[in-house]
Amino acid sequence: MADEKQIALYNITSVVLSPGPANSVLAQINFEGAAQGLGKILATETFVVGKSTTYSQCAMVYADNGDILTYTSQGTYEIIGPFKWRRQGIGRVSDGRTLAVGGEMDLIARTFTSKYSSNE
């Protein structure tokens, strides 16, 4: 049974742009924050810049119980306003949990709010 939606709040610490395949541009967005039920998180999401395309994420999770976990996810995102992106995808924690994730980034305010639920 799925858990109710949990909230994660992050601060964007940097945005790095680099050339991607087929003349695309990749945006690597680094952020840090806390996620309910998981702990402190340091992460990087990589986006293929465009109106609506894909992203991938990798993260280190410092769990509330002291464990260090890893996390990966992938999915799609769309632009919803000037410098505002919405994304959704599926993530996997190294402890075996699979999470449905969604959230919104504000690149000017340097914030990222995410909601997630577990399939456990």
N, CA, C and O atoms as a GROMACS GRO file, in nm:
protein
  480
    1MET      N    1   0.083  -0.117   0.000
    1MET     CA    2   0.000   0.000   0.000
    1MET      C    3   0.089   0.124   0.000
    1MET      O    4   0.191   0.129   0.068
    2ALA      N    5   0.050   0.222  -0.075
    2ALA     CA    6   0.130   0.345  -0.088
    2ALA      C    7   0.114   0.434   0.034
    2ALA      O    8   0.004   0.445   0.090
    3ASP      N    9   0.223   0.496   0.076
    3ASP     CA   10   0.219   0.594   0.183
    3ASP      C   11   0.152   0.720   0.132
    3ASP      O   12   0.143   0.743   0.011
    4GLU      N   13   0.103   0.804   0.226
    4GLU     CA   14   0.052   0.933   0.183
    4GLU      C   15   0.168   1.017   0.134
    4GLU      O   16   0.284   0.988   0.163
    5LYS      N   17   0.138   1.121   0.060
    5LYS     CA   18   0.242   1.208   0.005
    5LYS      C   19   0.326   1.271   0.115
    5LYS      O   20   0.272   1.322   0.214
    6GLN      N   21   0.457   1.267   0.098
    6GLN     CA   22   0.552   1.331   0.187
    6GLN      C   23   0.610   1.453   0.113
    6GLN      O   24   0.605   1.460  -0.009
    7ILE      N   25   0.662   1.547   0.188
    7ILE     CA   26   0.713   1.670   0.128
    7ILE      C   27   0.863   1.680   0.151
    7ILE      O   28   0.914   1.647   0.258
    8ALA      N   29   0.932   1.727   0.048
    8ALA     CA   30   1.076   1.755   0.057
    8ALA      C   31   1.098   1.899   0.012
    8ALA      O   32   1.042   1.943  -0.089
    9LEU      N   33   1.179   1.973   0.088
    9LEU     CA   34   1.209   2.112   0.056
    9LEU      C   35   1.358   2.126   0.034
    9LEU      O   36   1.439   2.083   0.116
   10TYR      N   37   1.395   2.187  -0.079
   10TYR     CA   38   1.536   2.198  -0.116
   10TYR      C   39   1.572   2.341  -0.154
   10TYR      O   40   1.487   2.419  -0.197
   11ASN      N   41   1.698   2.372  -0.138
   11ASN     CA   42   1.758   2.495  -0.189
   11ASN      C   43   1.848   2.458  -0.305
   11ASN      O   44   1.932   2.368  -0.294
   12ILE      N   45   1.832   2.526  -0.416
   12ILE     CA   46   1.919   2.503  -0.532
   12ILE      C   47   2.051   2.574  -0.503
   12ILE      O   48   2.054   2.694  -0.476
   13THR      N   49   2.161   2.498  -0.509
   13THR     CA   50   2.292   2.555  -0.477
   13THR      C   51   2.370   2.596  -0.599
   13THR      O   52   2.455   2.685  -0.591
   14SER      N   53   2.344   2.534  -0.715
   14SER     CA   54   2.411   2.575  -0.839
   14SER      C   55   2.340   2.517  -0.959
   14SER      O   56   2.269   2.417  -0.950
   15VAL      N   57   2.361   2.582  -1.073
   15VAL     CA   58   2.313   2.535  -1.202
   15VAL      C   59   2.431   2.538  -1.297
   15VAL      O   60   2.493   2.642  -1.316
   16VAL      N   61   2.462   2.424  -1.357
   16VAL     CA   62   2.575   2.413  -1.449
   16VAL      C   63   2.519   2.373  -1.586
   16VAL      O   64   2.446   2.274  -1.597
   17LEU      N   65   2.553   2.449  -1.688
   17LEU     CA   66   2.509   2.419  -1.825
   17LEU      C   67   2.624   2.361  -1.903
   17LEU      O   68   2.738   2.406  -1.890
   18SER      N   69   2.595   2.260  -1.986
   18SER     CA   70   2.699   2.198  -2.067
   18SER      C   71   2.638   2.147  -2.197
   18SER      O   72   2.517   2.125  -2.204
   19PRO      N   73   2.722   2.128  -2.300
   19PRO     CA   74   2.671   2.074  -2.426
   19PRO      C   75   2.620   1.932  -2.408
   19PRO      O   76   2.677   1.853  -2.334
   20GLY      N   77   2.512   1.900  -2.478
   20GLY     CA   78   2.456   1.766  -2.475
   20GLY      C   79   2.458   1.705  -2.613
   20GLY      O   80   2.512   1.764  -2.707
   21PRO      N   81   2.399   1.587  -2.628
   21PRO     CA   82   2.396   1.521  -2.758
   21PRO      C   83   2.308   1.596  -2.859
   21PRO      O   84   2.212   1.662  -2.820
   22ALA      N   85   2.341   1.585  -2.984
   22ALA     CA   86   2.261   1.640  -3.095
   22ALA      C   87   2.233   1.789  -3.076
   22ALA      O   88   2.120   1.834  -3.093
   23ASN      N   89   2.337   1.866  -3.042
   23ASN     CA   90   2.327   2.011  -3.023
   23ASN      C   91   2.232   2.054  -2.912
   23ASN      O   92   2.183   2.167  -2.913
   24SER      N   93   2.205   1.966  -2.816
   24SER     CA   94   2.120   2.002  -2.702
   24SER      C   95   2.207   2.066  -2.592
   24SER      O   96   2.330   2.065  -2.600
   25VAL      N   97   2.141   2.118  -2.491
   25VAL     CA   98   2.208   2.173  -2.374
   25VAL      C   99   2.158   2.097  -2.252
   25VAL      O  100   2.038   2.075  -2.236
   26LEU      N  101   2.251   2.058  -2.166
   26LEU     CA  102   2.216   1.990  -2.042
   26LEU      C  103   2.227   2.090  -1.927
   26LEU      O  104   2.323   2.167  -1.920
   27ALA      N  105   2.131   2.088  -1.837
   27ALA     CA  106   2.135   2.169  -1.716
   27ALA      C  107   2.148   2.073  -1.598
   27ALA      O  108   2.062   1.989  -1.575
   28GLN      N  109   2.258   2.087  -1.523
   28GLN     CA  110   2.278   2.008  -1.402
   28GLN      C  111   2.246   2.099  -1.284
   28GLN      O  112   2.314   2.199  -1.261
   29ILE      N  113   2.141   2.064  -1.211
   29ILE     CA  114   2.094   2.145  -1.100
   29ILE      C  115   2.127   2.073  -0.970
   29ILE      O  116   2.080   1.962  -0.946
   30ASN      N  117   2.210   2.137  -0.888
   30ASN     CA  118   2.250   2.080  -0.760
   30ASN      C  119   2.165   2.142  -0.650
   30ASN      O  120   2.139   2.262  -0.650
   31PHE      N  121   2.120   2.057  -0.557
   31PHE     CA  122   2.038   2.108  -0.448
   31PHE      C  123   2.060   2.027  -0.322
   31PHE      O  124   2.113   1.916  -0.325
   32GLU      N  125   2.018   2.086  -0.210
   32GLU     CA  126   2.028   2.019  -0.080
   32GLU      C  127   1.907   2.056   0.002
   32GLU      O  128   1.847   2.162  -0.016
   33GLY      N  129   1.871   1.966   0.094
   33GLY     CA  130   1.756   1.993   0.179
   33GLY      C  131   1.718   1.871   0.260
   33GLY      O  132   1.800   1.782   0.283
   34ALA      N  133   1.593   1.867   0.302
   34ALA     CA  134   1.544   1.759   0.386
   34ALA      C  135   1.413   1.704   0.330
   34ALA      O  136   1.331   1.778   0.276
   35ALA      N  137   1.397   1.573   0.345
   35ALA     CA  138   1.276   1.506   0.300
   35ALA      C  139   1.214   1.430   0.417
   35ALA      O  140   1.283   1.352   0.483
   36GLN      N  141   1.086   1.451   0.442
   36GLN     CA  142   1.017   1.381   0.549
   36GLN      C  143   1.034   1.230   0.533
   36GLN      O  144   1.012   1.176   0.424
   37GLY      N  145   1.073   1.163   0.640
   37GLY     CA  146   1.085   1.018   0.637
   37GLY      C  147   1.211   0.965   0.571
   37GLY      O  148   1.236   0.845   0.575
   38LEU      N  149   1.290   1.052   0.511
   38LEU     CA  150   1.416   1.009   0.448
   38LEU      C  151   1.535   1.067   0.522
   38LEU      O  152   1.621   0.991   0.568
   39GLY      N  153   1.544   1.198   0.532
   39GLY     CA  154   1.655   1.263   0.599
   39GLY      C  155   1.709   1.378   0.518
   39GLY      O  156   1.637   1.440   0.440
   40LYS      N  157   1.837   1.407   0.536
   40LYS     CA  158   1.905   1.514   0.462
   40LYS      C  159   1.952   1.461   0.328
   40LYS      O  160   1.996   1.346   0.317
   41ILE      N  161   1.942   1.546   0.225
   41ILE     CA  162   1.971   1.501   0.089
   41ILE      C  163   2.061   1.601   0.018
   41ILE      O  164   2.040   1.722   0.026
   42LEU      N  165   2.161   1.548  -0.051
   42LEU     CA  166   2.243   1.624  -0.146
   42LEU      C  167   2.219   1.558  -0.282
   42LEU      O  168   2.233   1.436  -0.294
   43ALA      N  169   2.184   1.636  -0.384
   43ALA     CA  170   2.145   1.574  -0.510
   43ALA      C  171   2.181   1.659  -0.630
   43ALA      O  172   2.202   1.780  -0.620
   44THR      N  173   2.187   1.592  -0.745
   44THR     CA  174   2.203   1.656  -0.874
   44THR      C  175   2.097   1.601  -0.968
   44THR      O  176   2.082   1.479  -0.981
   45GLU      N  177   2.024   1.690  -1.033
   45GLU     CA  178   1.932   1.651  -1.139
   45GLU      C  179   1.988   1.704  -1.270
   45GLU      O  180   2.032   1.819  -1.277
   46THR      N  181   1.985   1.622  -1.372
   46THR     CA  182   2.032   1.661  -1.504
   46THR      C  183   1.913   1.663  -1.598
   46THR      O  184   1.841   1.564  -1.614
   47PHE      N  185   1.893   1.778  -1.661
   47PHE     CA  186   1.781   1.799  -1.754
   47PHE      C  187   1.834   1.825  -1.894
   47PHE      O  188   1.935   1.893  -1.911
   48VAL      N  189   1.767   1.771  -1.993
   48VAL     CA  190   1.789   1.812  -2.131
   48VAL      C  191   1.702   1.936  -2.149
   48VAL      O  192   1.579   1.927  -2.144
   49VAL      N  193   1.763   2.053  -2.170
   49VAL     CA  194   1.688   2.178  -2.174
   49VAL      C  195   1.595   2.180  -2.294
   49VAL      O  196   1.636   2.154  -2.407
   50GLY      N  197   1.469   2.211  -2.268
   50GLY     CA  198   1.367   2.218  -2.372
   50GLY      C  199   1.234   2.247  -2.306
   50GLY      O  200   1.225   2.258  -2.184
   51LYS      N  201   1.130   2.259  -2.387
   51LYS     CA  202   0.999   2.292  -2.332
   51LYS      C  203   0.941   2.179  -2.248
   51LYS      O  204   0.876   2.204  -2.146
   52SER      N  205   0.964   2.056  -2.289
   52SER     CA  206   0.915   1.939  -2.216
   52SER      C  207   1.003   1.822  -2.258
   52SER      O  208   1.001   1.780  -2.374
   53THR      N  209   1.080   1.768  -2.164
   53THR     CA  210   1.172   1.662  -2.200
   53THR      C  211   1.205   1.577  -2.076
   53THR      O  212   1.119   1.562  -1.989
   54THR      N  213   1.325   1.522  -2.066
   54THR     CA  214   1.356   1.425  -1.962
   54THR      C  215   1.455   1.479  -1.859
   54THR      O  216   1.525   1.578  -1.882
   55TYR      N  217   1.459   1.410  -1.744
   55TYR     CA  218   1.558   1.439  -1.642
   55TYR      C  219   1.603   1.308  -1.578
   55TYR      O  220   1.536   1.206  -1.589
   56SER      N  221   1.718   1.314  -1.511
   56SER     CA  222   1.762   1.204  -1.426
   56SER      C  223   1.822   1.265  -1.300
   56SER      O  224   1.865   1.381  -1.300
   57GLN      N  225   1.824   1.188  -1.192
   57GLN     CA  226   1.874   1.239  -1.064
   57GLN      C  227   1.957   1.132  -0.995
   57GLN      O  228   1.928   1.013  -1.005
   58CYS      N  229   2.059   1.177  -0.925
   58CYS     CA  230   2.129   1.089  -0.831
   58CYS      C  231   2.152   1.169  -0.704
   58CYS      O  232   2.175   1.290  -0.707
   59ALA      N  233   2.147   1.098  -0.590
   59ALA     CA  234   2.153   1.167  -0.462
   59ALA      C  235   2.217   1.080  -0.355
   59ALA      O  236   2.220   0.957  -0.364
   60MET      N  237   2.269   1.149  -0.253
   60MET     CA  238   2.311   1.086  -0.128
   60MET      C  239   2.208   1.125  -0.024
   60MET      O  240   2.171   1.241  -0.012
   61VAL      N  241   2.164   1.026   0.052
   61VAL     CA  242   2.065   1.050   0.156
   61VAL      C  243   2.128   1.017   0.291
   61VAL      O  244   2.175   0.905   0.314
   62TYR      N  245   2.130   1.115   0.380
   62TYR     CA  246   2.173   1.092   0.518
   62TYR      C  247   2.046   1.069   0.599
   62TYR      O  248   1.981   1.163   0.644
   63ALA      N  249   2.013   0.941   0.617
   63ALA     CA  250   1.885   0.902   0.677
   63ALA      C  251   1.874   0.948   0.822
   63ALA      O  252   1.975   0.966   0.891
   64ASP      N  253   1.751   0.965   0.866
   64ASP     CA  254   1.725   1.006   1.003
   64ASP      C  255   1.785   0.909   1.105
   64ASP      O  256   1.818   0.950   1.217
   65ASN      N  257   1.801   0.781   1.068
   65ASN     CA  258   1.856   0.682   1.161
   65ASN      C  259   2.009   0.672   1.155
   65ASN      O  260   2.068   0.588   1.223
   66GLY      N  261   2.073   0.758   1.073
   66GLY     CA  262   2.218   0.758   1.063
   66GLY      C  263   2.274   0.684   0.943
   66GLY      O  264   2.393   0.698   0.913
   67ASP      N  265   2.192   0.605   0.874
   67ASP     CA  266   2.239   0.534   0.755
   67ASP      C  267   2.266   0.632   0.641
   67ASP      O  268   2.206   0.739   0.634
   68ILE      N  269   2.357   0.593   0.553
   68ILE     CA  270   2.381   0.668   0.430
   68ILE      C  271   2.326   0.584   0.316
   68ILE      O  272   2.368   0.470   0.295
   69LEU      N  273   2.230   0.640   0.242
   69LEU     CA  274   2.165   0.572   0.132
   69LEU      C  275   2.194   0.645   0.002
   69LEU      O  276   2.238   0.760   0.003
   70THR      N  277   2.170   0.578  -0.108
   70THR     CA  278   2.176   0.644  -0.239
   70THR      C  279   2.036   0.643  -0.299
   70THR      O  280   1.950   0.564  -0.259
   71TYR      N  281   2.016   0.731  -0.395
   71TYR     CA  282   1.885   0.745  -0.458
   71TYR      C  283   1.906   0.783  -0.603
   71TYR      O  284   1.991   0.867  -0.635
   72THR      N  285   1.830   0.722  -0.692
   72THR     CA  286   1.830   0.758  -0.834
   72THR      C  287   1.685   0.770  -0.881
   72THR      O  288   1.597   0.699  -0.832
   73SER      N  289   1.662   0.859  -0.976
   73SER     CA  290   1.529   0.869  -1.034
   73SER      C  291   1.541   0.919  -1.177
   73SER      O  292   1.645   0.970  -1.219
   74GLN      N  293   1.433   0.904  -1.250
   74GLN     CA  294   1.424   0.958  -1.384
   74GLN      C  295   1.279   0.982  -1.418
   74GLN      O  296   1.188   0.921  -1.360
   75GLY      N  297   1.258   1.072  -1.514
   75GLY     CA  298   1.123   1.103  -1.553
   75GLY      C  299   1.119   1.216  -1.654
   75GLY      O  300   1.212   1.233  -1.733
   76THR      N  301   1.011   1.291  -1.650
   76THR     CA  302   0.991   1.400  -1.746
   76THR      C  303   0.967   1.531  -1.671
   76THR      O  304   0.930   1.531  -1.554
   77TYR      N  305   0.989   1.641  -1.741
   77TYR     CA  306   0.959   1.772  -1.684
   77TYR      C  307   0.900   1.860  -1.792
   77TYR      O  308   0.913   1.832  -1.912
   78GLU      N  309   0.837   1.967  -1.747
   78GLU     CA  310   0.782   2.066  -1.839
   78GLU      C  311   0.802   2.205  -1.781
   78GLU      O  312   0.807   2.222  -1.659
   79ILE      N  313   0.814   2.302  -1.868
   79ILE     CA  314   0.824   2.442  -1.826
   79ILE      C  315   0.683   2.492  -1.798
   79ILE      O  316   0.593   2.477  -1.882
   80ILE      N  317   0.663   2.552  -1.680
   80ILE     CA  318   0.530   2.599  -1.642
   80ILE      C  319   0.524   2.750  -1.624
   80ILE      O  320   0.419   2.804  -1.590
   81GLY      N  321   0.636   2.817  -1.647
   81GLY     CA  322   0.642   2.962  -1.635
   81GLY      C  323   0.787   3.005  -1.650
   81GLY      O  324   0.876   2.921  -1.663
   82PRO      N  325   0.812   3.136  -1.649
   82PRO     CA  326   0.950   3.182  -1.661
   82PRO      C  327   1.037   3.125  -1.548
   82PRO      O  328   1.015   3.154  -1.430
   83PHE      N  329   1.134   3.047  -1.586
   83PHE     CA  330   1.228   2.985  -1.492
   83PHE      C  331   1.161   2.895  -1.390
   83PHE      O  332   1.214   2.874  -1.281
   84LYS      N  333   1.043   2.841  -1.423
   84LYS     CA  334   0.973   2.748  -1.335
   84LYS      C  335   0.949   2.617  -1.410
   84LYS      O  336   0.897   2.616  -1.522
   85TRP      N  337   0.988   2.508  -1.346
   85TRP     CA  338   0.977   2.375  -1.406
   85TRP      C  339   0.899   2.284  -1.314
   85TRP      O  340   0.911   2.292  -1.192
   86ARG      N  341   0.818   2.195  -1.373
   86ARG     CA  342   0.748   2.090  -1.299
   86ARG      C  343   0.799   1.956  -1.351
   86ARG      O  344   0.814   1.937  -1.471
   87ARG      N  345   0.826   1.865  -1.257
   87ARG     CA  346   0.873   1.734  -1.301
   87ARG      C  347   0.804   1.622  -1.225
   87ARG      O  348   0.755   1.640  -1.113
   88GLN      N  349   0.802   1.504  -1.290
   88GLN     CA  350   0.747   1.384  -1.227
   88GLN      C  351   0.825   1.264  -1.275
   88GLN      O  352   0.874   1.260  -1.388
   89GLY      N  353   0.836   1.165  -1.187
   89GLY     CA  354   0.912   1.047  -1.223
   89GLY      C  355   0.903   0.938  -1.118
   89GLY      O  356   0.819   0.942  -1.027
   90ILE      N  357   0.990   0.841  -1.132
   90ILE     CA  358   1.000   0.727  -1.041
   90ILE      C  359   1.142   0.722  -0.988
   90ILE      O  360   1.238   0.735  -1.064
   91GLY      N  361   1.155   0.702  -0.856
   91GLY     CA  362   1.286   0.695  -0.794
   91GLY      C  363   1.305   0.566  -0.715
   91GLY      O  364   1.208   0.502  -0.674
   92ARG      N  365   1.431   0.531  -0.695
   92ARG     CA  366   1.465   0.411  -0.618
   92ARG      C  367   1.569   0.444  -0.512
   92ARG      O  368   1.673   0.503  -0.542
   93VAL      N  369   1.540   0.406  -0.389
   93VAL     CA  370   1.632   0.424  -0.277
   93VAL      C  371   1.710   0.294  -0.261
   93VAL      O  372   1.656   0.186  -0.286
   94SER      N  373   1.836   0.303  -0.219
   94SER     CA  374   1.919   0.184  -0.208
   94SER      C  375   1.870   0.084  -0.102
   94SER      O  376   1.917  -0.029  -0.099
   95ASP      N  377   1.775   0.125  -0.017
   95ASP     CA  378   1.718   0.030   0.080
   95ASP      C  379   1.603  -0.050   0.021
   95ASP      O  380   1.541  -0.129   0.092
   96GLY      N  381   1.575  -0.030  -0.110
   96GLY     CA  382   1.473  -0.110  -0.178
   96GLY      C  383   1.343  -0.037  -0.205
   96GLY      O  384   1.260  -0.087  -0.281
   97ARG      N  385   1.321   0.078  -0.145
   97ARG     CA  386   1.197   0.152  -0.169
   97ARG      C  387   1.193   0.211  -0.308
   97ARG      O  388   1.294   0.257  -0.361
   98THR      N  389   1.074   0.209  -0.368
   98THR     CA  390   1.048   0.277  -0.495
   98THR      C  391   0.953   0.391  -0.463
   98THR      O  392   0.853   0.373  -0.394
   99LEU      N  393   0.984   0.511  -0.516
   99LEU     CA  394   0.904   0.629  -0.487
   99LEU      C  395   0.847   0.690  -0.614
   99LEU      O  396   0.916   0.699  -0.715
  100ALA      N  397   0.722   0.732  -0.608
  100ALA     CA  398   0.663   0.816  -0.712
  100ALA      C  399   0.692   0.959  -0.669
  100ALA      O  400   0.658   0.998  -0.557
  101VAL      N  401   0.755   1.038  -0.757
  101VAL     CA  402   0.798   1.173  -0.720
  101VAL      C  403   0.742   1.277  -0.816
  101VAL      O  404   0.720   1.249  -0.934
  102GLY      N  405   0.720   1.396  -0.764
  102GLY     CA  406   0.678   1.510  -0.845
  102GLY      C  407   0.719   1.636  -0.773
  102GLY      O  408   0.740   1.634  -0.652
  103GLY      N  409   0.732   1.744  -0.845
  103GLY     CA  410   0.771   1.867  -0.777
  103GLY      C  411   0.786   1.983  -0.872
  103GLY      O  412   0.776   1.969  -0.994
  104GLU      N  413   0.809   2.099  -0.812
  104GLU     CA  414   0.828   2.222  -0.890
  104GLU      C  415   0.954   2.294  -0.846
  104GLU      O  416   0.982   2.306  -0.727
  105MET      N  417   1.029   2.343  -0.945
  105MET     CA  418   1.150   2.422  -0.922
  105MET      C  419   1.124   2.565  -0.964
  105MET      O  420   1.058   2.592  -1.064
  106ASP      N  421   1.179   2.656  -0.886
  106ASP     CA  422   1.181   2.796  -0.922
  106ASP      C  423   1.328   2.835  -0.929
  106ASP      O  424   1.393   2.853  -0.826
  107LEU      N  425   1.380   2.848  -1.050
  107LEU     CA  426   1.523   2.872  -1.069
  107LEU      C  427   1.565   3.012  -1.026
  107LEU      O  428   1.683   3.032  -0.995
  108ILE      N  429   1.474   3.109  -1.024
  108ILE     CA  430   1.508   3.244  -0.979
  108ILE      C  431   1.510   3.248  -0.826
  108ILE      O  432   1.605   3.301  -0.767
  109ALA      N  433   1.408   3.191  -0.761
  109ALA     CA  434   1.404   3.188  -0.614
  109ALA      C  435   1.502   3.084  -0.558
  109ALA      O  436   1.531   3.084  -0.438
  110ARG      N  437   1.552   2.995  -0.646
  110ARG     CA  438   1.648   2.890  -0.607
  110ARG      C  439   1.586   2.792  -0.508
  110ARG      O  440   1.651   2.748  -0.413
  111THR      N  441   1.457   2.757  -0.532
  111THR     CA  442   1.388   2.661  -0.446
  111THR      C  443   1.333   2.546  -0.528
  111THR      O  444   1.309   2.558  -0.648
  112PHE      N  445   1.313   2.436  -0.460
  112PHE     CA  446   1.258   2.315  -0.521
  112PHE      C  447   1.174   2.247  -0.414
  112PHE      O  448   1.224   2.210  -0.308
  113THR      N  449   1.046   2.231  -0.443
  113THR     CA  450   0.954   2.161  -0.354
  113THR      C  451   0.911   2.033  -0.422
  113THR      O  452   0.865   2.034  -0.537
  114SER      N  453   0.925   1.922  -0.351
  114SER     CA  454   0.893   1.793  -0.409
  114SER      C  455   0.794   1.719  -0.321
  114SER      O  456   0.794   1.736  -0.199
  115LYS      N  457   0.710   1.638  -0.381
  115LYS     CA  458   0.621   1.549  -0.308
  115LYS      C  459   0.649   1.407  -0.358
  115LYS      O  460   0.674   1.385  -0.476
  116TYR      N  461   0.643   1.313  -0.267
  116TYR     CA  462   0.671   1.175  -0.305
  116TYR      C  463   0.590   1.079  -0.219
  116TYR      O  464   0.548   1.112  -0.108
  117SER      N  465   0.568   0.960  -0.273
  117SER     CA  466   0.503   0.854  -0.198
  117SER      C  467   0.571   0.723  -0.233
  117SER      O  468   0.624   0.705  -0.343
  118SER      N  469   0.566   0.632  -0.138
  118SER     CA  470   0.631   0.502  -0.152
  118SER      C  471   0.530   0.398  -0.197
  118SER      O  472   0.411   0.410  -0.168
  119ASN      N  473   0.578   0.296  -0.267
  119ASN     CA  474   0.490   0.186  -0.306
  119ASN      C  475   0.486   0.080  -0.197
  119ASN      O  476   0.416  -0.021  -0.212
  120GLU      N  477   0.558   0.101  -0.090
  120GLU     CA  478   0.569   0.003   0.019
  120GLU      C  479   0.442  -0.001   0.102
  120GLU      O  480   0.432  -0.078   0.197
   0.00000   0.00000   0.00000
